Amino acid sequence: MPVTFLLSAAPEDSAWVSLITDVLDELGYRSQRVTSVGELALNPGLDGIGAAAPAILVPVLSPAFFADPHTRDSWPVADAMAGRGRLRLLPMMVTRTTLPPPLRDYKYVDLTMLTPSTALEPLRAALRGLGDDTAEPARRTGPVRVGIVHGRMANRLRSAIRTLPEDLVQVASGHPAGEVVVVPLSRDLVASGYPGSAAFGRAAARQAAGLTMIVPVLCEPVEWEHLPFTHAPALPRGGKPLSHWDSLDDGIRSVVEGLRLICEGLQRNRQSLRAFDGLLEQERGPVESAAPAGRYGLDEVFKRNGTPTLTFVEPPDFARFVSALRAPGRGIVLEGPSGIGKTTLLQRAIENLDAKRRPLVLSGRRRADRPRIEELADGHHGTVAVDDVHRLPASLRADLVDYLKLLADEESEHKLVLIGIPGTGESLIELAHDVATRVDVFRLPAVRDATIDEMIRKGEQALNVEFAHRAQIALAAAGSLLTAQMLCWELVAGYRIERTRAVRTPIGTDVGAALTEVLRACELKYGPALRRFAAFDGSTGTGCTELLAALGGRGRTGADGVVRVERSDRSLWPGFATLADRFPHGFADDEPDVANHLHYEPNPGYLTAEDPQLLFYLRRLSVERLYETVGKRRPRVRDQVFISYSHADQPWLERLERHLRPFVRDRTIDVWSDRRIAAGDRWRDEISTALDHATVAILLVSSSFLASEFIAGTELPALLNSAEAGGCRIIPVIVNPCMYEYVPELAEFQAVNTDGRPLTGMSEHEQDEVLVRVAKQLKGA
């Protein structure tokens, strides 16, 4: 089917349009110039573009392109159409200019060093053959097709995904393909070379064309941010691997919930195409806007700080909370993770009772509020909330608890609300057990993705825009409403939208551009404080840095922005031991810059991220990147069993692996041999990485093993150096008669063959006994 090239350019660049048109004519392609949004879709000469005939839009980029209102407003629509497979974009930059985020996602032809008289041959090379591989975009109906790459937990994930409604999801069998491709990420999958394979390349090409979304699922800790997954948010949300969940079922449930949100978004976009159809209505006749043009400003809708109004979503307990505020004498404790909207909930609940009432909110973080908090016990009027109550001294918290009891006994109409992190209610009740019957404790869990999706929808209505990738925003926010507000603000600002639009406007770029901008700002804002905190345990200590990693959910704790430790367990957390020694009463007074973002409570021991933006930042940093940010060197993590052998002894390797398979299956151990190196991998690099991660090394020693130059020159010295440093345990297994005892550096390690007999000199039963002994030693190690 012939391809039509659509040229969009400012009048000042007509010479370039003429040249491009001439080259397209020469190559036998149809071309037509478009100048407005309506013409892009409705010009009679272009009828059916993106449906009956494939098309490639060529925006000719220059400063004039963005200054002209017709061309400036055309490319967001084209971006939305490209995201749905209705056309392709081939930007050509003819004069150097700064590109807004959506256009940065596309590869462009750079002609800035040329002129229309010298660009003929480069243009021919760029355009030749482009029209031959433009397939007709599919207009699917029915459920979203989900493919799953074979890997660790793939079968478990496939079974769980099949619990989603059949009219929403169809799980593909065989080769992973479809509108969604799930990639279960593990060290094995990365080592197999899949991210660089042709199969992944095809999926990535379909994603670039807007036909597929690749969704990484973290099965175990693996540095995946450098892999070619663009900026897709990983599941489970927050980047906490499945192997670190206390309940694997809960982790998989989080993955399924995220996929449900993604598939609902894809199905919604596919069925209605509202992000584009709203623009067509502008040309066909009047369109009903969500709000009058210019009514709301961007900062009014998506607030990066302060209390959201237009995008407030009532939590499930909102009615109970309002009722508790109305009840005379009842004290209220409101607790939950940072960034979840506790103060917003209070203010909206008060407005629900009386639109003219405003609560007085004092903060335990602000020194200026401390005197007023201390005077509360003498009496107050109206509703007063004390935020960050966990940051107050224990004596002042006890006074507030006593005051709560007094208000309850007097059935006072005046209300005191205490707000803090998870566990605040329990800690206050411990100060006075008889207060438990006098207060209502409201615990706000992490926000559901559906709640964030509703918040985004309200913002879309207020600004009259529509996000093509709403699910990606919700997943990247990882349960933080404030983070979702920040991402939406960045995405809308990238389209240079400042107020409510007169017509429905698509926001077609993915969340990657917004994440980049937000993370860049977070680096400037939090970098100094994080470096200062990491320096508490000296220039080489890593305990405090590991606490920061745990806050970001990289460990088995910290999912709610809090890392707790019992006094008896402090030896397991060197960072807490450092804090306890240096700051027995907390570091708020000694380190105010750090205390602005982190709070440390010595007794009981816990560290919390006070600032929700900081929590978002930590959750997006890989452990490697975190160590780079704080200026420290990450210690090598040794978590594998390395098997060193000669290929001549491969049958013995296979027999040993059969005995180890039960422990591999239940993930007790991770066994590595060079059989995990895939075709095309840099095998020396793969072996070097595996040696760095080895905590136990099994040596299948034979005459061939001792004769191998690679083993003698590379593998063995690395393992022996690690053993000398205490980082790796060596377990030799003598396979056949050889000069083992005459190699001094090996002879000092006790072989598993306790009687000195090699495996080849034993019966098959005795051989299996030796190999079982190896497996048991690994299990113990």
VEXTOR-320036 format. One record per residue (C-alpha): residue in three letters; x, y, z. Coordinates in steps of 0.02 Angstrom, whole numbers, padded with zeros to 5 digits, always signed. Layout:
REM VEXTOR-320036
AlaXYZ/...
This chain:
REM VEXTOR-320036
Met+00000+00000+00000/Pro+00074+00170-00048/Val+00138+00280+00092/Thr+00095+00464+00108/Phe+00222+00584+00181/Leu+00144+00734+00271/Leu+00257+00887+00283/Ser+00231+01010+00424/Ala+00340+01166+00422/Ala+00336+01351+00460/Pro+00324+01470+00309/Glu+00504+01524+00338/Asp+00564+01347+00298/Ser+00476+01331+00128/Ala+00642+01302+00040/Trp+00667+01145+00144/Val+00489+01087+00106/Ser+00521+01105-00081/Leu+00681+01004-00069/Ile+00601+00865+00033/Thr+00452+00860-00087/Asp+00569+00844-00237/Val+00663+00699-00156/Leu+00501+00609-00111/Asp+00437+00630-00289/Glu+00601+00562-00356/Leu+00585+00409-00243/Gly+00405+00379-00296/Tyr+00318+00426-00133/Arg+00161+00532-00115/Ser+00180+00691-00012/Gln+00071+00834+00046/Arg+00098+00984+00156/Val-00011+01006+00312/Thr-00023+01168+00409/Ser-00153+01141+00545/Val-00225+01015+00665/Gly-00386+01000+00566/Glu-00297+00974+00402/Leu-00192+00836+00477/Ala-00347+00729+00501/Leu-00487+00801+00396/Asn-00417+00867+00233/Pro-00513+00778+00095/Gly-00351+00737+00008/Leu-00291+00647+00166/Asp-00452+00557+00207/Gly-00421+00397+00303/Ile-00241+00435+00352/Gly-00187+00312+00485/Ala-00331+00195+00447/Ala-00341+00152+00261/Ala-00171+00220+00210/Pro-00009+00222+00311/Ala+00071+00393+00335/Ile+00234+00469+00394/Leu+00231+00645+00464/Val+00389+00747+00434/Pro+00396+00900+00549/Val+00532+01019+00489/Leu+00603+01080+00653/Ser+00675+01253+00679/Pro+00642+01398+00800/Ala+00511+01459+00675/Phe+00419+01292+00687/Phe+00382+01322+00872/Ala+00345+01507+00848/Asp+00209+01476+00720/Pro+00042+01429+00806/His-00012+01310+00666/Thr+00142+01200+00666/Arg+00169+01216+00853/Asp-00003+01145+00890/Ser+00009+01006+00759/Trp+00143+00894+00829/Pro+00058+00849+00997/Val-00087+00778+00897/Ala+00034+00685+00784/Asp+00125+00619+00938/Ala-00040+00550+01004/Met-00079+00470+00835/Ala+00095+00392+00828/Gly+00070+00322+01002/Arg-00081+00228+00936/Gly+00003+00167+00778/Arg-00099+00280+00663/Leu+00056+00361+00586/Arg+00244+00374+00606/Leu+00347+00526+00648/Leu+00510+00570+00560/Pro+00568+00740+00627/Met+00699+00834+00525/Met+00796+00970+00615/Val+00855+01103+00493/Thr+00906+01237+00620/Arg+00970+01198+00793/Thr+00832+01221+00923/Thr+00784+01152+01093/Leu+00655+01013+01080/Pro+00512+00996+01206/Pro+00505+00827+01297/Pro+00383+00734+01181/Leu+00490+00766+01027/Arg+00648+00714+01119/Asp+00582+00536+01118/Tyr+00599+00522+00928/Lys+00756+00498+00826/Tyr+00772+00642+00704/Val+00868+00677+00543/Asp+00998+00811+00582/Leu+01020+00932+00437/Thr+01080+01079+00540/Met+01254+01079+00463/Leu+01182+01082+00286/Thr+01084+01199+00174/Pro+00945+01157+00049/Ser+01077+01163-00089/Thr+01195+01038-00003/Ala+01070+00919+00080/Leu+01011+00821-00073/Glu+01113+00662-00048/Pro+01088+00651+00142/Leu+00901+00672+00116/Arg+00897+00534-00015/Ala+00987+00418+00104/Ala+00870+00459+00249/Leu+00708+00440+00149/Arg+00751+00294+00034/Gly+00657+00137+00085/Leu+00562+00216+00230/Gly+00395+00188+00149/Asp+00422+00004+00116/Asp+00407-00061+00294/Thr+00261+00041+00358/Ala+00131-00088+00402/Glu-00052-00046+00413/Pro-00091-00014+00597/Ala-00210-00137+00677/Arg-00371-00076+00755/Arg-00396-00215+00881/Thr-00553-00243+00982/Gly-00585-00357+01129/Pro-00461-00402+01268/Val-00282-00340+01277/Arg-00160-00475+01221/Val-00022-00503+01352/Gly+00136-00601+01313/Ile+00256-00665+01448/Val+00441-00695+01416/His+00499-00864+01481/Gly+00600-00844+01640/Arg+00596-00860+01828/Met+00417-00855+01895/Ala+00346-00844+01719/Asn+00225-00988+01750/Arg+00171-00916+01918/Leu+00142-00745+01839/Arg+00048-00821+01693/Ser-00071-00910+01811/Ala-00098-00753+01914/Ile-00129-00642+01761/Arg-00261-00765+01700/Thr-00365-00719+01853/Leu-00401-00550+01770/Pro-00567-00537+01677/Glu-00568-00624+01508/Asp-00643-00472+01423/Leu-00492-00370+01483/Val-00341-00485+01461/Gln-00297-00628+01346/Val-00134-00715+01395/Ala-00039-00761+01236/Ser+00042-00932+01220/Gly+00205-00971+01133/His+00321-00831+01079/Pro+00288-00674+01185/Ala+00197-00546+01080/Gly+00050-00431+01102/Glu+00004-00258+01160/Val+00090-00293+01327/Val+00250-00396+01346/Val+00292-00447+01525/Val+00478-00475+01557/Pro+00514-00567+01723/Leu+00683-00491+01765/Ser+00810-00597+01857/Arg+00998-00618+01853/Asp+00974-00775+01748/Leu+00873-00682+01616/Val+01000-00540+01607/Ala+01144-00666+01596/Ser+01053-00758+01457/Gly+01074-00606+01346/Tyr+00887-00581+01315/Pro+00894-00388+01328/Gly+01013-00389+01179/Ser+00926-00525+01080/Ala+00834-00510+00915/Ala+00670-00559+01001/Phe+00684-00414+01123/Gly+00736-00300+00980/Arg+00574-00340+00889/Ala+00472-00303+01046/Ala+00567-00140+01072/Ala+00534-00089+00891/Arg+00348-00122+00916/Gln+00352-00018+01074/Ala+00436+00126+00982/Ala+00296+00117+00853/Gly+00163+00127+00989/Leu+00105-00053+00961/Thr+00175-00135+01119/Met+00214-00091+01299/Ile+00359-00185+01380/Val+00331-00207+01567/Pro+00480-00266+01674/Val+00435-00371+01828/Leu+00573-00378+01959/Cys+00585-00558+02021/Glu+00745-00528+02120/Pro+00868-00385+02148/Val+00948-00345+01981/Glu+01021-00184+01912/Trp+00899-00158+01769/Glu+00896+00031+01746/His+01034+00024+01614/Leu+00943-00106+01511/Pro+00846-00052+01355/Phe+00673-00046+01434/Thr+00651+00142+01399/His+00569+00220+01552/Ala+00432+00093+01586/Pro+00392+00084+01773/Ala+00441-00086+01842/Leu+00321-00197+01937/Pro+00288-00224+02080/Arg+00264-00038+02099/Gly+00400+00051+02197/Gly+00533-00065+02123/Lys+00532-00189+02268/Pro+00581-00360+02197/Leu+00464-00508+02226/Ser+00601-00599+02322/His+00600-00459+02452/Trp+00414-00466+02491/Asp+00369-00548+02655/Ser+00226-00630+02562/Leu+00259-00682+02381/Asp+00071-00689+02353/Asp+00057-00505+02401/Gly+00198-00460+02281/Ile+00119-00553+02136/Arg-00049-00474+02179/Ser+00036-00303+02161/Val+00101-00355+01989/Val-00071-00411+01933/Glu-00150-00250+01996/Gly-00023-00148+01898/Leu-00054-00249+01740/Arg-00242-00228+01762/Leu-00217-00039+01766/Ile-00107-00044+01610/Cys-00229-00152+01513/Glu-00379-00047+01562/Gly-00287+00107+01500/Leu-00242+00023+01335/Gln-00418-00039+01310/Arg-00489+00132+01349/Asn-00372+00216+01225/Arg-00404+00086+01092/Gln-00593+00093+01104/Ser-00619+00279+01111/Leu-00463+00368+01048/Arg-00530+00518+01144/Ala-00360+00603+01148/Phe-00373+00623+00959/Asp-00559+00624+00928/Gly-00585+00777+01038/Leu-00476+00875+00918/Leu-00579+00816+00768/Glu-00735+00886+00850/Gln-00656+01059+00847/Glu-00661+01054+00656/Arg-00832+00968+00643/Gly-00924+01082+00762/Pro-00937+01142+00943/Val-00863+01031+01077/Glu-00912+01027+01259/Ser-00758+01067+01361/Ala-00728+00999+01536/Ala-00702+01179+01593/Pro-00704+01350+01509/Ala-00542+01391+01421/Gly-00416+01471+01537/Arg-00519+01438+01693/Tyr-00383+01346+01791/Gly-00196+01367+01792/Leu-00080+01217+01785/Asp-00017+01250+01962/Glu-00195+01256+02027/Val-00234+01084+01956/Phe-00075+00983+01981/Lys+00005+01054+02138/Arg+00186+01012+02172/Asn+00167+01072+02351/Gly+00023+01126+02460/Thr-00152+01052+02472/Pro-00234+00982+02314/Thr-00411+01047+02286/Leu-00468+01009+02109/Thr-00388+00836+02110/Phe-00434+00779+02286/Val-00498+00598+02293/Glu-00592+00539+02447/Pro-00510+00387+02530/Pro-00620+00239+02583/Asp-00626+00297+02766/Phe-00672+00477+02725/Ala-00851+00465+02793/Arg-00792+00385+02956/Phe-00659+00520+02974/Val-00787+00659+02952/Ser-00900+00574+03081/Ala-00756+00564+03206/Leu-00722+00750+03183/Arg-00905+00785+03222/Ala-00908+00677+03382/Pro-00882+00784+03540/Gly-00729+00744+03642/Arg-00656+00609+03530/Gly-00471+00628+03499/Ile-00405+00583+03327/Val-00238+00509+03274/Leu-00204+00506+03087/Glu-00055+00404+03031/Gly+00017+00348+02864/Pro+00169+00354+02750/Ser+00240+00518+02687/Gly+00158+00593+02534/Ile-00006+00503+02557/Gly-00110+00659+02589/Lys-00145+00655+02777/Thr-00154+00845+02797/Thr-00257+00859+02638/Leu-00381+00733+02707/Leu-00400+00834+02867/Gln-00429+00998+02777/Arg-00557+00924+02657/Ala-00648+00838+02800/Ile-00661+01003+02894/Glu-00728+01088+02738/Asn-00855+00949+02723/Leu-00922+00998+02894/Asp-00914+01185+02865/Ala-00840+01263+02708/Lys-00790+01418+02808/Arg-00694+01323+02942/Arg-00507+01304+02927/Pro-00404+01195+03044/Leu-00249+01267+03125/Val-00105+01151+03075/Leu+00053+01157+03180/Ser+00207+01055+03138/Gly+00329+00965+03250/Arg+00462+01004+03120/Arg+00446+01193+03132/Arg+00537+01272+03278/Ala+00421+01423+03270/Asp+00271+01311+03307/Arg+00348+01228+03460/Pro+00291+01361+03588/Arg+00112+01354+03524/Ile+00112+01163+03534/Glu+00176+01173+03714/Glu+00032+01290+03759/Leu-00104+01177+03687/Ala-00130+01085+03850/Asp-00188+01250+03926/Gly-00339+01249+03810/His-00381+01292+03630/His-00529+01332+03517/Gly-00588+01252+03357/Thr-00490+01114+03273/Val-00302+01106+03294/Ala-00192+00976+03210/Val-00013+00937+03260/Asp+00078+00865+03111/Asp+00241+00766+03127/Val+00198+00731+03308/His+00329+00593+03310/Arg+00463+00728+03302/Leu+00414+00804+03468/Pro+00505+00760+03630/Ala+00429+00615+03726/Ser+00380+00729+03870/Leu+00282+00844+03754/Arg+00198+00696+03670/Ala+00145+00635+03843/Asp+00070+00806+03881/Leu-00031+00801+03720/Val-00095+00626+03761/Asp-00151+00687+03933/Tyr-00238+00833+03850/Leu-00328+00713+03732/Lys-00396+00620+03883/Leu-00455+00783+03962/Leu-00547+00836+03803/Ala-00632+00666+03796/Asp-00685+00670+03979/Glu-00758+00844+03957/Glu-00840+00797+03790/Ser-00767+00958+03722/Glu-00824+01025+03555/His-00645+01076+03518/Lys-00541+00946+03426/Leu-00358+00897+03433/Val-00290+00792+03290/Leu-00117+00714+03299/Ile-00036+00668+03132/Gly+00117+00559+03108/Ile+00203+00415+03023/Pro+00143+00233+03032/Gly+00145+00173+03213/Thr+00110+00345+03288/Gly-00054+00289+03366/Glu+00025+00137+03448/Ser+00170+00240+03518/Leu+00050+00370+03591/Ile-00060+00237+03671/Glu+00096+00164+03752/Leu+00118+00331+03842/Ala-00053+00310+03924/His-00149+00148+03897/Asp-00316+00221+03957/Val-00316+00341+03809/Ala-00353+00197+03688/Thr-00541+00207+03719/Arg-00542+00396+03700/Val-00463+00414+03528/Asp-00497+00354+03351/Val-00342+00299+03256/Phe-00355+00313+03066/Arg-00220+00221+02969/Leu-00198+00272+02788/Pro-00112+00135+02687/Ala-00016+00166+02528/Val-00131+00242+02399/Arg-00204+00119+02274/Asp-00163+00142+02090/Ala-00349+00163+02057/Thr-00352+00314+02174/Ile-00206+00394+02082/Asp-00293+00356+01918/Glu-00448+00448+01981/Met-00341+00596+02035/Ile-00264+00606+01861/Arg-00436+00596+01780/Lys-00496+00745+01883/Gly-00343+00842+01827/Glu-00378+00797+01647/Gln-00555+00865+01662/Ala-00496+01027+01743/Leu-00365+01064+01608/Asn-00460+00980+01465/Val-00313+00866+01423/Glu-00293+00678+01412/Phe-00140+00574+01455/Ala-00107+00432+01334/His-00005+00340+01467/Arg-00105+00367+01626/Ala-00061+00194+01691/Gln+00126+00231+01681/Ile+00103+00387+01787/Ala+00008+00291+01921/Leu+00136+00150+01927/Ala+00285+00269+01931/Ala+00205+00366+02076/Ala+00215+00205+02180/Gly+00075+00251+02299/Ser+00117+00436+02321/Leu-00015+00562+02269/Leu+00112+00704+02279/Thr+00230+00613+02160/Ala+00088+00585+02038/Gln+00047+00771+02045/Met+00230+00813+02007/Leu+00237+00695+01859/Cys+00074+00761+01786/Trp+00137+00939+01805/Glu+00298+00897+01710/Leu+00205+00808+01570/Val+00081+00950+01543/Ala+00216+01083+01557/Gly+00314+00989+01423/Tyr+00172+01030+01304/Arg+00182+01213+01353/Ile+00005+01209+01423/Glu-00019+01337+01561/Arg-00208+01348+01578/Thr-00368+01252+01536/Arg-00374+01215+01350/Ala-00520+01265+01240/Val-00519+01093+01157/Arg-00470+00921+01218/Thr-00280+00907+01201/Pro-00184+00743+01202/Ile-00029+00723+01310/Gly+00052+00582+01213/Thr+00229+00568+01283/Asp+00272+00431+01408/Val+00319+00461+01588/Gly+00506+00445+01555/Ala+00531+00629+01511/Ala+00441+00684+01669/Leu+00541+00563+01776/Thr+00703+00631+01706/Glu+00655+00811+01748/Val+00593+00769+01923/Leu+00745+00663+01965/Arg+00862+00799+01903/Ala+00779+00924+02021/Cys+00784+00798+02164/Glu+00971+00770+02138/Leu+01004+00956+02165/Lys+00884+00967+02312/Tyr+00931+00811+02411/Gly+01108+00769+02356/Pro+01198+00872+02490/Ala+01091+00804+02633/Leu+01111+00623+02575/Arg+01300+00643+02560/Arg+01306+00718+02734/Phe+01203+00575+02807/Ala+01309+00443+02719/Ala+01466+00524+02792/Phe+01408+00493+02971/Asp+01501+00326+02971/Gly+01660+00394+02892/Ser+01731+00393+02718/Thr+01729+00203+02699/Gly+01580+00148+02804/Thr+01425+00091+02709/Gly+01299+00064+02850/Cys+01214+00233+02832/Thr+01207+00215+02643/Glu+01123+00046+02663/Leu+00993+00129+02776/Leu+00954+00250+02634/Ala+00936+00102+02515/Ala+00817+00017+02637/Leu+00713+00177+02648/Gly+00689+00167+02461/Gly+00619-00008+02478/Arg+00775-00094+02412/Gly+00784-00202+02568/Arg+00651-00305+02656/Thr+00596-00152+02755/Gly+00567+00028+02713/Ala+00415+00004+02600/Asp+00320+00135+02701/Gly+00467+00256+02708/Val+00518+00195+02882/Val+00659+00077+02934/Arg+00640+00008+03109/Val+00763-00091+03215/Glu+00748-00176+03383/Arg+00885-00139+03508/Ser+00940-00321+03503/Asp+00958-00315+03314/Arg+01067-00160+03300/Ser+01221-00265+03268/Leu+01138-00317+03104/Trp+01121-00133+03053/Pro+01291-00046+03063/Gly+01208+00116+03012/Phe+01095+00114+03165/Ala+01243+00075+03277/Thr+01330+00229+03206/Leu+01178+00339+03235/Ala+01155+00273+03412/Asp+01336+00312+03456/Arg+01344+00484+03375/Phe+01168+00546+03408/Pro+01096+00467+03566/His+00958+00599+03569/Gly+00931+00615+03381/Phe+01018+00727+03256/Ala+00885+00862+03236/Asp+00987+00991+03333/Asp+01160+00940+03272/Glu+01120+00912+03088/Pro+00975+01026+03040/Asp+01007+01010+02852/Val+00990+00821+02862/Ala+00845+00833+02985/Asn+00746+00935+02858/His+00725+00774+02758/Leu+00760+00627+02875/His+00704+00593+03053/Tyr+00797+00476+03172/Glu+00715+00417+03333/Pro+00842+00331+03448/Asn+00716+00241+03559/Pro+00634+00145+03484/Gly+00756+00146+03340/Tyr+00685+00201+03175/Leu+00732+00311+03027/Thr+00600+00391+02918/Ala+00597+00493+02758/Glu+00500+00648+02809/Asp+00490+00722+02635/Pro+00383+00625+02509/Gln+00487+00692+02365/Leu+00641+00617+02447/Leu+00554+00449+02461/Phe+00509+00456+02277/Tyr+00690+00498+02235/Leu+00761+00355+02338/Arg+00638+00233+02260/Arg+00696+00279+02085/Leu+00882+00261+02124/Ser+00966+00094+02097/Val+01085+00043+02236/Glu+01233+00073+02122/Arg+01171+00248+02079/Leu+01139+00285+02263/Tyr+01319+00244+02306/Glu+01378+00357+02165/Thr+01265+00498+02227/Val+01334+00494+02404/Gly+01513+00475+02342/Lys+01549+00303+02411/Arg+01605+00137+02339/Arg+01481-00005+02352/Pro+01552-00166+02427/Arg+01545-00317+02316/Val+01391-00423+02347/Arg+01435-00608+02351/Asp+01280-00713+02328/Gln+01324-00851+02202/Val+01402-01023+02196/Phe+01535-01025+02059/Ile+01580-01193+01981/Ser+01753-01197+01901/Tyr+01782-01345+01787/Ser+01862-01402+01625/His+01745-01431+01479/Ala+01818-01606+01468/Asp+01732-01640+01635/Gln+01560-01576+01585/Pro+01473-01743+01628/Trp+01530-01719+01808/Leu+01463-01541+01807/Glu+01294-01605+01750/Arg+01288-01738+01887/Leu+01332-01608+02020/Glu+01199-01488+01954/Arg+01067-01626+01968/His+01106-01642+02154/Leu+01099-01453+02178/Arg+00937-01427+02081/Pro+00818-01440+02233/Phe+00910-01296+02317/Val+00913-01196+02154/Arg+00727-01225+02129/Asp+00681-01156+02300/Arg+00808-01015+02277/Thr+00914-01068+02425/Ile+01069-01050+02316/Asp+01110-00973+02147/Val+01230-01083+02048/Trp+01337-01009+01909/Ser+01440-01098+01780/Asp+01494-01042+01607/Arg+01346-01137+01534/Arg+01244-00981+01579/Ile+01340-00880+01450/Ala+01230-00855+01297/Ala+01286-00839+01118/Gly+01342-00661+01084/Asp+01388-00622+01265/Arg+01559-00552+01309/Trp+01609-00713+01395/Arg+01762-00644+01485/Asp+01658-00503+01559/Glu+01522-00626+01613/Ile+01648-00739+01700/Ser+01732-00590+01783/Thr+01565-00530+01852/Ala+01522-00704+01915/Leu+01690-00717+02003/Asp+01657-00552+02091/His+01489-00620+02155/Ala+01553-00790+02212/Thr+01528-00829+02396/Val+01571-01015+02371/Ala+01677-01092+02233/Ile+01669-01277+02189/Leu+01824-01336+02096/Leu+01804-01495+01993/Val+01989-01534+01997/Ser+02057-01652+01864/Ser+02208-01668+01752/Ser+02114-01565+01621/Phe+02071-01434+01754/Leu+02254-01415+01803/Ala+02308-01408+01621/Ser+02188-01266+01576/Glu+02281-01102+01548/Phe+02122-00999+01572/Ile+02083-01080+01739/Ala+02263-01064+01799/Gly+02282-00884+01738/Thr+02110-00808+01768/Glu+01983-00905+01869/Leu+02095-00983+02002/Pro+02193-00825+02050/Ala+02031-00725+02070/Leu+01952-00859+02180/Leu+02109-00883+02285/Asn+02124-00695+02313/Ser+01942-00689+02368/Ala+01970-00837+02485/Glu+02122-00751+02563/Ala+02018-00594+02592/Gly+01880-00696+02674/Gly+01753-00666+02538/Cys+01743-00838+02458/Arg+01748-01017+02522/Ile+01840-01146+02413/Ile+01773-01325+02401/Pro+01882-01439+02291/Val+01812-01603+02221/Ile+01946-01722+02150/Val+01876-01795+01989/Asn+02017-01906+01926/Pro+02198-01943+01973/Cys+02298-01784+01951/Met+02439-01679+02026/Tyr+02319-01589+02146/Glu+02429-01609+02301/Tyr+02578-01535+02207/Val+02490-01368+02177/Pro+02525-01281+02344/Glu+02390-01146+02329/Leu+02259-01283+02302/Ala+02325-01416+02419/Glu+02292-01306+02572/Phe+02104-01324+02544/Gln+02024-01485+02609/Ala+01944-01583+02468/Val+01771-01659+02489/Asn+01848-01829+02446/Thr+01900-01859+02627/Asp+01995-02021+02592/Gly+02088-01942+02445/Arg+02010-02057+02316/Pro+01955-01971+02155/Leu+01777-01992+02093/Thr+01832-02102+01948/Gly+01900-02228+02073/Met+01732-02247+02163/Ser+01574-02342+02130/Glu+01425-02242+02064/His+01344-02250+02236/Glu+01501-02181+02319/Gln+01514-02044+02187/Asp+01337-01987+02226/Glu+01378-01986+02413/Val+01521-01865+02381/Leu+01412-01752+02272/Val+01273-01753+02404/Arg+01406-01703+02532/Val+01448-01553+02422/Ala+01264-01504+02414/Lys+01246-01515+02603/Gln+01401-01407+02630/Leu+01325-01275+02514/Lys+01161-01283+02607/Gly+01252-01254+02771/Ala+01356-01112+02698/
